[in-house]
Amino acid sequence: MSTTLLRLFGGLFMLIVMPSALCAPPASDAFPRLSDNTAGSATLEVRKVLQGQVDGMFVVPRTRQVVAAAGGYLWKFSDQGMLQDTLRVHGSLFTSGVVFTAEHFVDWVFTGSAQRKSYGAPVDGSALSHAEVVTALEQADVVEFGKSDDTTAWAYLWSNGQAHKMDLSRHIDKVDIYCHRRTHSAKGLRWKTTCFEGLPPAARAWVEVDPGSFANISDTQARVDVVGFDRRRFHLEEGLDGQLVGATVGAALKAMGMPGSLPGRYWFGDAHTRLRVGGEVVQFKAFVPLEDGEYRFMHNMRWWEPASTLPGASPWFSVHMRGYMEHKGEAELLRHYEKDIGLYVVRPRGVADVPAAMRTVPAWRPVFEGPVTRGAAVTGTVEFAAPPTDSTGQGETTLPAAHVWLRSPPPGRHVEGVQPPVPVDALWPALHQLPSALTVAWGQPWQEQEHTVVRIDLVRSETQEVLGRLLGGGASNAMKLADATRAPASRDRKDRSGADSAAARDPLELVVRVPDLKAPLDQGQVLLRSGRRQLPLLQARMTYVVQPVERADRQTSLPPASPPGTTALLQQLQTAVTEASSNAGAGLPDFLNKAQTLAQDATRAKVLATHVTAAYAQLINQFNRASDFVSSAALVRHYLAQVHPHIGHLTGDNSQTYNQGVIASQTLAFAIHSPPHRDLVDGVMAKLIGADFDPQLQTNGTLMYNLACHYALGGDKPRLLQSAAAARRLGKPRTQFMADKDFERYWEDAEFLQVLR
């Protein structure tokens, strides 16, 4: 039977088997979508704390913490679901929760320390009998095993932050380093599991939480009930062809007594769900199948109950990809509920909220801008300035440091035929206190050539003053901060759930910009940003806490000594940037004059070059976003004629080189399509790009994309392919190239398509 006939027959078949279309019941505000993050009851709230697929959950009784495994990281929460810390999973992590290697161990799960620790004095177990070895091993909180050959074996013993290695070479036949324990997480995580004959496998330091039924507390008691259902998609399991074969060949085989079931046909949609937790009922919409009159929560929702090991802990539930995408049509369903996939906690209301009295600044978040850090996140610890005294004036309430991600890992590549990846990340709560310092880290302690930790100390008075200027208006800085901080709780909830408000569109950001991951720190910048406006924190001080090993034997270059009055000139330059960004007509001439004067000051040019170039890059970027290309063109012409000849050769600073790339990129963005400004393309290509430009060394994805556009329009295919490949490496998506008409002539070119793949 031809494909056409199959599909025609399928259409007739569907008319027979599909239920008549029913009008969906009206949506109720009392049943919000899970991804809205507003579900709750009078005393409980349902909050999404982690998005993406959850592979396992564990409880650490001694610290009353819950640890979730997801996306190659461990996520450490309080028993009420407050995210406290994360750790990228090491390849030597064992199912007991400790990283053991031949030289060191990492016991972050139990101590919070991600540093490598040395073993204590070795223990000779070969002098002990088998029974004595088992007795000794049972005294430790964590025990794992290792072998190096057919004659050498040992045990790792961990207790209270200390670890030892015990020689078990005499008992090597009792050691199994590939044993498998039946746990929920074993298949998804594939951590190392070891055993020793005669040693009970019971966990002592942490306990895995096995997920249960989301729909039922027991066989006789329901946890949820559904009071409404919004039909959204009729699902044909195994696809249309499978349905036809099942209805013909499959039906005939069943009639002959063959076992098996016919392919499923059922609705997917939003179930208006009432969840009972203790004496409370919380309501929300969950995307589930309606199959044979039953709502099948079991297909993509699980219930996690750590309270069985940790009394008083909040319950959790998770939403995962239905059936792990093993049937036809699953990927088409994913778009309906992808935002809901993740881990949720059901906890008392307000647990994670910062009290209004303790909010000293508007909501903000830290952000990292720099080269790709491979598959790892850039993490940070934020320390807060001393908060004000309480309403009675009787003292201060100290605030613990906050753990955050400044940048999530780059998204995984989708491999054809494999389920699409759902990025794993936390819903990081907004911060509301004035920061005093950040400790930013990338790489991992066991990656000595990449591991970097930088401390950034801020000056409180400067942070307050710049924040006040950024908020704008004529009031004093203190008044601006106070007014902006008084946000009603309802608006705060909308911002966290992604509502379209001004605060949600333009959040305050503390930006840490590092053009080179291993560059001297004087090349870094710290900025406060709101939407298109950004102001530098000139007094912020960066220092290395941990340097990559390849730079440890080199002296970090120091910034050149600044002549007297340099700081005042920088402040004048920044004031001119602010005025020009607010009113190009009135402020731009003054900025151009000040920038030219500083660039041509022979005594200060080396010190000021980075700041002057960054100012041009900032303003051109801002004017381009506002489609003010006349002002952008004026800036580029002035930079090329009056500034670049004097400071363009000072390329020892990677920040300088990066900002020159921004100027080139933003010029190409508007000039390649504007005949009056076409000469600027030739200018930046000759002076800012140059003949020695190497796409493989670039870290600016937008620059490489705009260069690809330039070469595509000019028909320079070799350089187009080089630039497109670099842009893809730096994160530019394939869909952007295939939607941009600059590349239209190459949309069917095999080499171009191969680069995009």
Wavefront OBJ file of the C-alpha trace (Angstrom):
o trace
v 0.000 0.000 0.000
v 1.498 3.372 -0.984
v 2.241 6.080 1.563
v -0.473 8.285 0.037
v -3.090 5.554 0.364
v -1.933 4.853 3.897
v -2.422 8.470 4.893
v -5.816 8.713 3.167
v -6.914 5.549 4.919
v -5.459 6.936 8.133
v -7.605 10.046 7.816
v -10.768 7.954 7.399
v -9.673 5.680 10.230
v -9.149 8.636 12.545
v -12.641 9.934 11.820
v -13.923 6.628 13.135
v -11.745 6.201 16.200
v -11.244 9.778 17.341
v -13.831 11.013 19.843
v -15.888 13.909 18.717
v -14.265 17.265 19.414
v -15.235 18.639 22.787
v -14.921 22.182 23.933
v -12.286 22.489 26.647
v -13.595 23.798 29.941
v -12.650 27.401 30.630
v -9.273 27.844 32.291
v -9.439 28.876 35.927
v -7.068 31.272 37.663
v -7.264 28.946 40.641
v -5.276 26.372 38.651
v -2.075 28.053 37.405
v 0.426 26.266 35.200
v 3.308 24.760 37.147
v 5.786 26.896 35.201
v 3.993 30.025 36.472
v 5.532 29.215 39.862
v 2.504 30.568 41.736
v 0.696 27.394 42.874
v -0.065 27.041 46.560
v -2.665 27.116 49.304
v -3.308 29.256 52.366
v -0.131 28.130 54.118
v 1.832 26.208 51.467
v 3.592 27.196 48.252
v 4.745 25.079 45.328
v 8.025 26.412 43.993
v 10.114 25.179 41.119
v 13.693 25.070 42.363
v 15.382 23.255 39.482
v 14.551 23.005 35.813
v 15.502 20.019 33.699
v 15.652 16.285 34.178
v 16.247 15.010 37.749
v 18.256 11.791 37.975
v 18.192 11.126 41.708
v 17.628 12.513 45.212
v 19.541 11.884 48.422
v 19.275 12.909 52.070
v 22.209 13.820 54.321
v 20.764 13.349 57.838
v 23.691 14.879 59.742
v 23.300 18.255 57.959
v 19.530 18.054 57.285
v 20.154 18.616 53.585
v 18.617 17.247 50.409
v 20.916 16.642 47.442
v 19.518 16.311 43.914
v 21.510 14.944 40.978
v 20.755 16.635 37.648
v 22.601 17.811 34.569
v 26.004 16.552 35.670
v 25.809 18.510 38.944
v 24.870 17.864 42.539
v 22.443 20.466 43.933
v 22.397 20.889 47.705
v 19.174 22.184 49.290
v 17.990 22.776 52.817
v 15.217 20.452 53.983
v 12.740 23.188 52.962
v 14.106 23.569 49.442
v 16.468 26.551 49.682
v 19.346 26.053 47.236
v 22.656 26.338 49.077
v 25.452 24.989 46.872
v 26.303 23.042 43.717
v 29.142 20.799 42.597
v 30.034 19.524 39.160
v 30.170 15.741 39.387
v 33.665 14.283 39.236
v 34.302 11.134 37.225
v 35.525 9.405 40.397
v 32.342 9.995 42.403
v 31.064 6.863 44.123
v 27.441 6.088 44.938
v 28.299 6.732 48.592
v 28.703 10.441 47.775
v 32.498 10.845 48.070
v 35.078 11.343 45.314
v 37.936 8.905 45.932
v 41.069 8.848 43.781
v 44.446 7.255 44.393
v 45.913 10.562 45.611
v 43.068 12.523 47.212
v 39.377 12.654 48.116
v 36.553 15.235 47.952
v 33.774 15.036 50.559
v 31.673 18.038 49.491
v 28.398 16.162 50.005
v 29.015 15.936 53.751
v 31.341 18.854 54.556
v 30.594 21.428 51.838
v 34.272 21.564 50.841
v 34.989 21.092 47.142
v 38.744 21.056 47.723
v 40.899 17.977 47.291
v 42.068 16.522 50.589
v 44.976 14.231 51.322
v 44.560 10.843 52.987
v 45.667 10.191 56.520
v 48.148 7.521 57.556
v 47.607 4.241 55.643
v 46.144 1.230 57.410
v 47.445 -2.320 56.899
v 44.445 -4.587 56.444
v 46.455 -7.501 55.099
v 47.431 -8.407 58.652
v 43.750 -8.803 59.600
v 41.437 -11.736 59.078
v 38.393 -11.347 56.841
v 36.102 -10.977 59.872
v 38.414 -8.371 61.405
v 38.472 -6.413 58.139
v 34.644 -6.364 58.000
v 34.509 -5.161 61.623
v 37.012 -2.363 60.863
v 35.160 -1.308 57.718
v 31.847 -1.122 59.578
v 33.298 1.584 61.833
v 33.605 4.040 58.924
v 30.747 6.210 57.653
v 31.674 5.657 53.999
v 33.590 2.729 52.506
v 34.568 2.106 48.879
v 37.183 -0.087 47.227
v 39.761 -0.079 44.469
v 42.161 -2.349 42.574
v 45.220 -1.602 40.468
v 46.120 -5.097 39.224
v 45.554 -8.743 40.092
v 47.591 -8.488 43.311
v 46.834 -5.072 44.833
v 43.568 -3.890 46.389
v 42.571 -1.348 49.008
v 39.630 0.238 50.788
v 38.788 3.929 51.127
v 37.439 4.719 54.614
v 35.844 8.107 55.349
v 34.527 9.457 58.689
v 33.929 13.042 59.851
v 35.981 14.762 57.173
v 38.954 12.384 57.376
v 39.827 9.509 55.051
v 42.354 6.686 55.039
v 43.360 3.952 52.650
v 43.495 0.364 53.917
v 45.650 -2.177 52.131
v 43.489 -5.218 51.274
v 45.831 -7.006 48.902
v 45.553 -10.197 50.933
v 41.758 -10.054 50.579
v 41.679 -9.023 46.908
v 39.355 -11.916 46.025
v 36.701 -10.348 48.299
v 36.837 -6.937 46.535
v 34.376 -6.188 43.724
v 34.818 -2.807 41.998
v 32.043 -3.373 39.449
v 29.172 -4.540 41.608
v 25.735 -3.084 40.892
v 23.194 -2.106 43.497
v 19.585 -1.737 42.462
v 18.778 1.924 43.044
v 16.642 4.404 41.160
v 19.657 6.527 40.212
v 22.024 3.713 39.219
v 21.015 3.655 35.550
v 20.893 7.402 34.987
v 23.995 8.386 36.959
v 26.382 5.485 36.470
v 28.482 6.430 39.479
v 31.038 3.961 40.744
v 29.761 1.195 42.986
v 31.994 -1.200 44.881
v 31.393 -4.067 47.296
v 33.261 -6.291 49.710
v 32.156 -9.791 50.470
v 30.513 -9.966 53.888
v 30.142 -6.172 54.280
v 26.501 -4.987 54.436
v 25.804 -2.430 51.642
v 23.655 -0.138 53.815
v 24.388 3.582 53.373
v 25.480 5.369 56.532
v 26.244 8.972 55.552
v 23.545 9.638 52.985
v 20.422 7.812 51.909
v 18.874 7.703 48.469
v 15.219 8.721 48.235
v 13.274 6.424 45.948
v 10.532 8.219 44.015
v 6.956 7.100 44.445
v 3.615 7.572 42.761
v 2.561 11.162 42.251
v -1.088 10.189 42.019
v -1.468 7.816 44.964
v -0.256 7.727 48.542
v -1.065 4.011 48.643
v -3.140 1.480 46.763
v -6.231 2.654 48.613
v -5.562 6.388 49.107
v -5.244 9.016 46.374
v -2.833 11.951 46.610
v -4.383 13.923 43.733
v -7.689 14.280 41.991
v -8.555 16.045 38.731
v -11.530 18.389 38.498
v -11.041 19.603 34.924
v -9.068 18.856 31.771
v -8.010 21.157 28.924
v -7.477 18.960 25.863
v -4.459 20.132 23.868
v -3.244 17.296 21.628
v -4.526 13.910 20.497
v -1.597 11.481 20.686
v -1.059 8.474 18.441
v 1.453 6.190 20.077
v 3.779 4.657 17.469
v 2.644 7.234 14.886
v 0.068 7.052 12.124
v 1.670 4.123 10.325
v 1.891 2.176 13.571
v -1.787 2.873 14.199
v -2.718 1.488 10.796
v -0.605 -1.637 11.224
v -1.969 -2.122 14.729
v -5.550 -1.741 13.576
v -5.097 -4.262 10.760
v -2.271 -6.752 11.289
v -2.255 -6.259 15.066
v -6.006 -6.753 15.377
v -5.825 -9.920 13.270
v -2.998 -11.332 15.402
v -4.904 -10.633 18.600
v -7.964 -12.306 17.158
v -5.785 -15.358 16.611
v -4.848 -15.344 20.305
v -1.444 -13.636 20.071
v -0.446 -11.620 23.201
v 0.160 -7.867 23.186
v -1.790 -4.652 23.105
v -2.807 -2.336 20.310
v -1.111 1.081 19.978
v -2.519 3.714 22.302
v -4.657 6.682 21.213
v -5.318 9.277 23.870
v -5.461 12.948 24.742
v -2.720 15.074 26.263
v -3.630 18.250 28.077
v -3.685 20.251 31.288
v -5.281 18.423 34.183
v -6.763 20.772 36.793
v -5.075 19.016 39.679
v -5.741 19.174 43.402
v -2.800 17.879 45.455
v -3.294 16.983 49.117
v -0.348 17.632 51.432
v -1.202 17.061 55.067
v -4.390 19.003 55.751
v -3.860 21.428 52.820
v -4.843 21.276 49.153
v -2.754 23.011 46.471
v -4.034 23.448 42.924
v -2.305 23.710 39.545
v -2.396 22.488 35.954
v -0.233 19.510 35.044
v 0.311 18.310 31.468
v -0.614 14.597 31.486
v -2.283 12.004 29.255
v -5.947 11.061 29.544
v -5.966 7.368 28.681
v -8.971 5.063 28.964
v -10.667 7.573 31.237
v -7.682 7.834 33.643
v -5.132 10.593 34.118
v -1.709 8.969 33.810
v 0.506 11.065 36.060
v 2.868 8.111 36.266
v 4.141 8.795 32.746
v 5.901 12.067 33.518
v 5.559 12.955 37.239
v 7.130 11.497 40.385
v 6.735 12.095 44.119
v 9.798 12.337 46.394
v 9.393 12.049 50.178
v 12.681 12.728 52.052
v 10.737 12.983 55.325
v 10.900 9.206 55.615
v 14.589 9.658 56.465
v 14.585 13.322 57.459
v 11.505 14.011 59.639
v 10.029 17.435 59.004
v 11.489 17.824 55.518
v 9.216 19.198 52.826
v 7.915 16.858 50.120
v 9.047 17.263 46.507
v 7.808 16.217 43.100
v 9.351 16.232 39.646
v 8.188 16.486 36.053
v 10.238 14.610 33.482
v 10.026 13.924 29.767
v 7.228 11.461 29.201
v 8.510 7.941 28.590
v 11.967 9.437 28.049
v 10.956 10.079 24.410
v 10.885 6.441 23.369
v 7.744 6.552 21.190
v 6.964 8.336 17.955
v 5.482 11.776 18.376
v 7.012 12.326 21.834
v 9.222 15.204 20.650
v 6.148 17.023 19.313
v 4.546 16.755 22.738
v 7.622 18.144 24.473
v 6.971 21.734 23.438
v 3.688 21.693 25.371
v 5.299 21.001 28.732
v 9.039 21.630 28.415
v 8.818 24.649 30.746
v 7.252 22.439 33.430
v 10.084 19.897 33.467
v 12.037 20.133 36.705
v 12.004 19.691 40.479
v 9.402 21.301 42.761
v 9.189 21.643 46.530
v 5.974 21.955 48.556
v 6.924 24.045 51.585
v 5.502 26.624 54.018
v 4.896 29.995 52.401
v 7.660 32.583 52.489
v 10.520 30.256 53.435
v 12.872 31.639 50.784
v 11.598 35.231 50.701
v 13.778 38.061 51.930
v 11.723 40.126 54.421
v 10.878 43.570 53.087
v 12.616 45.201 56.049
v 15.896 43.557 55.017
v 15.740 44.603 51.338
v 18.287 47.380 50.999
v 18.443 47.544 47.169
v 16.163 46.582 44.249
v 16.308 42.990 43.018
v 19.537 42.209 41.170
v 21.587 39.275 39.925
v 25.280 38.682 39.143
v 26.292 37.910 35.548
v 29.550 36.648 34.016
v 30.647 37.672 30.532
v 33.720 36.011 29.094
v 34.980 33.167 26.899
v 33.267 29.786 26.941
v 34.144 27.716 29.997
v 33.532 24.434 28.178
v 30.698 22.400 29.730
v 30.857 23.967 33.186
v 28.945 26.739 34.884
v 30.601 29.856 36.269
v 29.675 29.864 39.936
v 29.922 32.494 42.611
v 29.496 33.321 46.264
v 28.051 36.739 47.093
v 28.882 38.405 50.385
v 26.612 41.206 51.537
v 27.387 44.553 53.093
v 26.425 44.878 56.755
v 22.628 45.275 56.881
v 20.964 48.086 58.826
v 19.921 47.633 62.421
v 16.443 46.285 63.084
v 13.432 48.454 63.816
v 14.266 48.591 67.501
v 17.862 49.618 66.870
v 19.078 46.764 69.051
v 21.655 45.298 66.705
v 22.205 43.754 63.316
v 20.979 40.622 61.594
v 23.794 38.931 59.742
v 23.135 37.503 56.309
v 24.844 34.331 55.114
v 26.672 34.423 51.802
v 24.570 33.386 48.790
v 25.648 30.749 46.269
v 24.673 31.539 42.663
v 25.569 30.713 39.089
v 26.853 33.705 37.144
v 26.548 31.782 33.887
v 24.984 28.418 33.067
v 26.849 25.814 31.016
v 26.420 26.073 27.240
v 23.473 23.986 25.982
v 24.223 20.451 24.854
v 24.180 19.603 21.188
v 21.114 17.763 19.937
v 22.131 14.481 18.337
v 19.786 13.218 15.640
v 17.731 10.272 16.848
v 18.310 11.061 20.524
v 15.885 12.838 22.814
v 16.371 16.620 22.713
v 18.311 17.972 25.691
v 16.450 20.059 28.259
v 18.942 22.472 29.865
v 19.371 21.955 33.598
v 19.574 25.072 35.734
v 18.193 26.506 38.940
v 15.629 29.255 39.270
v 18.082 31.453 41.105
v 16.273 33.803 43.491
v 16.791 37.545 43.084
v 19.146 39.188 45.568
v 17.992 42.208 47.568
v 20.996 43.297 49.618
v 23.979 45.434 48.706
v 26.942 43.217 47.748
v 30.302 43.747 49.406
v 32.264 41.033 47.582
v 31.955 38.195 45.080
v 34.060 35.083 44.780
v 33.763 33.810 41.193
v 34.993 30.384 40.085
v 35.257 28.447 36.853
v 36.828 25.088 36.205
v 37.070 22.522 38.990
v 39.710 21.961 41.696
v 40.879 18.773 39.984
v 41.371 20.654 36.664
v 44.602 22.396 37.612
v 45.156 24.054 34.231
v 41.681 25.617 34.231
v 40.567 26.016 37.833
v 40.325 29.714 38.618
v 38.889 31.531 41.611
v 38.743 35.325 41.632
v 37.685 37.540 44.512
v 36.092 40.899 43.722
v 35.927 43.434 46.550
v 33.503 46.323 46.109
v 33.489 49.735 47.744
v 30.098 50.244 49.364
v 29.889 54.011 48.784
v 30.729 53.640 45.081
v 28.252 50.780 44.597
v 25.473 52.837 46.197
v 26.347 55.960 44.211
v 26.536 54.167 40.826
v 23.363 52.228 41.564
v 21.562 55.477 42.281
v 22.789 56.992 39.020
v 21.709 53.908 37.121
v 18.174 54.122 38.503
v 17.929 57.694 37.222
v 15.673 60.485 38.373
v 16.366 63.581 40.398
v 16.039 62.212 43.916
v 19.024 61.475 46.116
v 20.635 58.072 45.774
v 19.278 56.936 49.117
v 15.752 57.950 48.117
v 16.068 56.195 44.752
v 17.172 52.957 46.356
v 14.452 53.127 48.981
v 11.716 53.799 46.427
v 12.910 51.068 44.077
v 13.139 48.580 46.921
v 9.520 49.067 48.016
v 8.042 46.561 45.574
v 4.795 44.835 46.527
v 5.001 41.099 47.063
v 2.620 40.440 44.182
v 4.911 42.203 41.730
v 7.900 40.356 43.098
v 6.155 37.061 42.451
v 5.376 38.098 38.881
v 9.003 39.027 38.258
v 10.190 35.624 39.475
v 7.696 33.815 37.288
v 8.643 35.760 34.166
v 5.766 38.258 33.860
v 6.211 41.039 31.310
v 6.978 43.948 33.624
v 9.638 46.629 33.410
v 11.527 45.039 36.272
v 11.428 41.647 34.561
v 12.536 43.059 31.196
v 15.427 45.112 32.567
v 16.705 43.491 35.760
v 19.596 45.045 37.578
v 22.794 43.117 36.912
v 26.231 43.157 38.459
v 28.408 42.192 35.490
v 31.835 40.600 35.815
v 33.533 40.860 32.415
v 36.706 38.868 31.752
v 37.960 39.006 28.129
v 40.523 36.227 28.744
v 40.090 33.406 31.262
v 43.808 33.415 32.071
v 44.627 37.086 31.583
v 45.988 39.468 34.220
v 43.098 40.714 36.298
v 43.664 44.375 35.477
v 41.988 43.539 32.157
v 38.700 42.613 33.846
v 35.776 44.971 34.355
v 32.964 45.153 36.905
v 29.793 46.973 35.836
v 26.278 47.678 37.038
v 23.744 47.303 34.232
v 20.057 47.905 33.712
v 18.773 47.141 30.245
v 20.947 49.077 27.794
v 22.575 51.291 30.410
v 25.722 50.190 32.174
v 28.106 52.023 34.479
v 31.518 50.779 35.660
v 32.570 50.263 39.256
v 36.043 51.753 38.936
v 37.076 51.023 42.515
v 36.215 47.312 42.366
v 39.344 45.254 43.032
v 39.972 41.793 41.515
v 42.479 39.399 43.058
v 43.293 35.758 42.370
v 42.406 33.238 45.046
v 43.339 30.304 42.796
v 45.269 30.700 39.533
v 45.521 28.110 36.754
v 48.802 26.248 37.166
v 50.247 27.382 33.843
v 50.171 30.964 35.134
v 51.263 30.195 38.672
v 54.940 30.331 37.653
v 54.524 33.706 35.959
v 54.201 37.110 37.533
v 50.788 38.612 36.958
v 51.445 41.830 35.089
v 50.605 44.907 37.055
v 48.718 47.824 35.545
v 50.954 50.744 34.661
v 51.271 53.414 37.294
v 48.541 55.996 36.866
v 49.631 59.632 36.691
v 47.951 61.960 39.210
v 44.417 62.958 38.280
v 43.706 59.840 36.181
v 40.797 58.702 38.363
v 39.124 62.102 38.034
v 39.499 61.971 34.239
v 37.919 58.529 34.144
v 34.979 59.781 36.165
v 34.583 62.707 33.732
v 34.671 60.258 30.820
v 31.982 58.109 32.408
v 29.828 61.176 33.060
v 30.155 62.068 29.373
v 29.127 58.497 28.424
v 26.050 58.766 30.628
v 25.047 62.117 29.126
v 25.565 60.909 25.556
v 23.550 57.737 26.188
v 20.677 59.783 27.590
v 20.675 62.442 24.848
v 22.886 61.859 21.810
v 22.239 65.254 20.295
v 23.293 67.180 23.380
v 25.825 64.822 24.928
v 27.673 63.196 22.039
v 29.890 66.179 21.065
v 31.190 66.513 24.629
v 31.942 62.786 24.798
v 33.841 62.851 21.493
v 35.902 65.801 22.673
v 36.797 64.191 26.023
v 37.589 60.812 24.454
v 39.851 62.390 21.846
v 41.689 64.400 24.492
v 42.313 61.315 26.636
v 43.379 59.120 23.702
v 45.884 61.744 22.535
v 47.321 62.336 26.025
v 50.739 60.717 25.658
v 51.272 60.433 29.429
v 47.990 58.628 30.090
v 47.104 56.828 26.840
v 48.377 53.430 27.984
v 46.367 53.603 31.212
v 43.221 55.022 29.609
v 43.151 53.084 26.317
v 40.945 50.250 27.607
v 38.412 52.626 29.176
v 38.189 54.905 26.115
v 37.698 51.978 23.719
v 35.130 50.386 26.033
v 33.181 53.669 26.107
v 32.947 53.747 22.304
v 31.892 50.089 22.216
v 29.209 50.707 24.851
v 27.706 53.715 23.086
v 27.744 52.188 19.585
v 26.063 49.080 20.937
v 23.405 51.189 22.676
v 22.688 53.402 19.652
v 22.424 50.357 17.391
v 19.808 48.826 19.673
v 17.849 52.083 19.476
v 18.273 52.111 15.632
v 20.096 55.465 15.917
v 22.597 54.605 13.197
v 23.490 58.251 12.559
v 24.949 58.503 16.063
v 26.618 55.082 15.702
v 28.236 56.176 12.431
v 29.475 59.427 14.014
v 31.122 57.439 16.808
v 32.799 54.994 14.421
v 34.123 57.735 12.126
v 35.528 59.642 15.075
v 37.083 56.545 16.626
v 38.786 55.503 13.385
v 40.079 59.009 12.619
v 40.924 60.562 16.005
v 41.277 57.749 18.564
v 42.417 54.485 17.012
v 45.592 55.948 15.460
v 46.772 56.896 18.965
v 45.730 53.883 21.085
v 44.888 51.127 18.601
v 48.423 49.731 18.752
v 48.078 49.108 22.519
v 46.853 45.556 21.988
v 48.632 43.946 24.925
v 45.389 44.285 26.898
v 42.876 41.642 25.813
v 40.049 43.854 27.028
v 41.201 46.494 24.553
v 41.229 43.935 21.745
v 37.816 42.616 22.746
v 36.220 46.085 22.722
v 37.769 46.873 19.346
v 36.045 43.718 18.153
v 32.743 45.008 19.564
v 33.174 48.260 17.624
v 33.891 46.310 14.432
v 30.968 43.946 15.006
v 28.445 46.693 15.712
v 29.645 48.672 12.693
v 29.127 45.714 10.387
v 25.678 45.189 11.889
v 24.343 48.422 10.406
v 26.829 49.542 7.745
v 26.746 46.497 5.432
v 23.108 47.331 4.649
v 23.499 51.131 4.563
v 25.048 52.659 1.408
v 25.732 56.047 3.095
v 27.876 54.267 5.697
v 29.418 51.601 3.454
v 32.851 53.211 3.753
v 32.842 52.340 7.474
v 32.855 48.633 6.573
v 36.114 49.088 4.666
v 37.514 51.146 7.542
v 36.869 48.617 10.315
v 37.922 45.678 8.141
v 41.250 47.349 7.404
v 42.001 48.870 10.808
v 40.186 46.732 13.402
v 40.094 43.312 11.722
v 43.224 43.330 9.608
v 45.023 40.722 7.547
v 46.279 38.731 10.554
v 42.806 38.152 12.026
v 42.408 34.503 13.155
v 38.796 33.266 13.619
v 40.010 30.357 15.759
v 41.266 32.713 18.467
v 38.088 34.761 18.818
v 35.772 34.792 21.833
v 33.100 37.180 20.500
v 30.340 35.170 18.828
v 28.467 38.264 17.591
v 31.581 39.563 15.838
v 32.051 36.253 14.044
v 28.383 36.127 13.042
v 28.475 39.675 11.615
v 31.699 38.883 9.769
v 29.956 35.840 8.305
v 27.141 38.131 7.096
v 29.707 40.462 5.512
v 31.484 37.647 3.697
v 28.192 36.052 2.604
v 27.004 39.276 0.990
v 30.387 39.716 -0.673
v 30.476 36.150 -1.988
v 33.694 35.262 -0.115
v 32.767 31.676 0.648
v 36.034 30.482 2.290
v 35.976 33.302 4.849
v 32.220 32.867 5.279
v 32.713 29.222 6.249
v 35.546 30.079 8.664
v 33.514 32.814 10.351
v 30.319 30.766 10.501
v 32.198 27.846 12.065
v 33.650 30.173 14.730
v 30.238 31.735 15.403
v 28.694 28.282 15.859
v 31.546 27.326 18.210
v 30.767 30.435 20.251
v 27.078 29.623 20.601
v 25.268 31.168 17.625
v 22.364 28.810 16.750
v 21.851 27.198 13.369
v 18.329 28.614 13.163
v 19.684 32.172 13.205
v 21.718 31.525 10.050
v 18.792 29.836 8.325
v 16.446 32.751 9.079
v 18.832 35.564 8.063
v 18.510 36.511 4.389
v 22.149 37.565 4.321
v 22.843 33.833 3.956
v 19.979 33.028 1.572
v 22.243 32.184 -1.353
v 23.946 29.532 0.818
v 20.883 27.907 2.376
v 21.209 24.932 0.040
v 25.006 24.889 -0.088
v 26.297 21.551 1.257
v 29.497 22.988 2.785
v 27.605 25.780 4.515
v 25.029 23.366 5.908
v 27.798 21.076 7.123
v 29.379 23.969 9.047
v 26.032 24.736 10.670
v 25.715 21.111 11.776
l 1 2 3 4 5 6 7 8 9 10 11 12 13 14 15 16 17 18 19 20 21 22 23 24 25 26 27 28 29 30 31 32 33 34 35 36 37 38 39 40 41 42 43 44 45 46 47 48 49 50 51 52 53 54 55 56 57 58 59 60 61 62 63 64 65 66 67 68 69 70 71 72 73 74 75 76 77 78 79 80 81 82 83 84 85 86 87 88 89 90 91 92 93 94 95 96 97 98 99 100 101 102 103 104 105 106 107 108 109 110 111 112 113 114 115 116 117 118 119 120 121 122 123 124 125 126 127 128 129 130 131 132 133 134 135 136 137 138 139 140 141 142 143 144 145 146 147 148 149 150 151 152 153 154 155 156 157 158 159 160 161 162 163 164 165 166 167 168 169 170 171 172 173 174 175 176 177 178 179 180 181 182 183 184 185 186 187 188 189 190 191 192 193 194 195 196 197 198 199 200 201 202 203 204 205 206 207 208 209 210 211 212 213 214 215 216 217 218 219 220 221 222 223 224 225 226 227 228 229 230 231 232 233 234 235 236 237 238 239 240 241 242 243 244 245 246 247 248 249 250 251 252 253 254 255 256 257 258 259 260 261 262 263 264 265 266 267 268 269 270 271 272 273 274 275 276 277 278 279 280 281 282 283 284 285 286 287 288 289 290 291 292 293 294 295 296 297 298 299 300 301 302 303 304 305 306 307 308 309 310 311 312 313 314 315 316 317 318 319 320 321 322 323 324 325 326 327 328 329 330 331 332 333 334 335 336 337 338 339 340 341 342 343 344 345 346 347 348 349 350 351 352 353 354 355 356 357 358 359 360 361 362 363 364 365 366 367 368 369 370 371 372 373 374 375 376 377 378 379 380 381 382 383 384 385 386 387 388 389 390 391 392 393 394 395 396 397 398 399 400 401 402 403 404 405 406 407 408 409 410 411 412 413 414 415 416 417 418 419 420 421 422 423 424 425 426 427 428 429 430 431 432 433 434 435 436 437 438 439 440 441 442 443 444 445 446 447 448 449 450 451 452 453 454 455 456 457 458 459 460 461 462 463 464 465 466 467 468 469 470 471 472 473 474 475 476 477 478 479 480 481 482 483 484 485 486 487 488 489 490 491 492 493 494 495 496 497 498 499 500 501 502 503 504 505 506 507 508 509 510 511 512 513 514 515 516 517 518 519 520 521 522 523 524 525 526 527 528 529 530 531 532 533 534 535 536 537 538 539 540 541 542 543 544 545 546 547 548 549 550 551 552 553 554 555 556 557 558 559 560 561 562 563 564 565 566 567 568 569 570 571 572 573 574 575 576 577 578 579 580 581 582 583 584 585 586 587 588 589 590 591 592 593 594 595 596 597 598 599 600 601 602 603 604 605 606 607 608 609 610 611 612 613 614 615 616 617 618 619 620 621 622 623 624 625 626 627 628 629 630 631 632 633 634 635 636 637 638 639 640 641 642 643 644 645 646 647 648 649 650 651 652 653 654 655 656 657 658 659 660 661 662 663 664 665 666 667 668 669 670 671 672 673 674 675 676 677 678 679 680 681 682 683 684 685 686 687 688 689 690 691 692 693 694 695 696 697 698 699 700 701 702 703 704 705 706 707 708 709 710 711 712 713 714 715 716 717 718 719 720 721 722 723 724 725 726 727 728 729 730 731 732 733 734 735 736 737 738 739 740 741 742 743 744 745 746 747 748 749 750 751 752 753 754 755 756 757
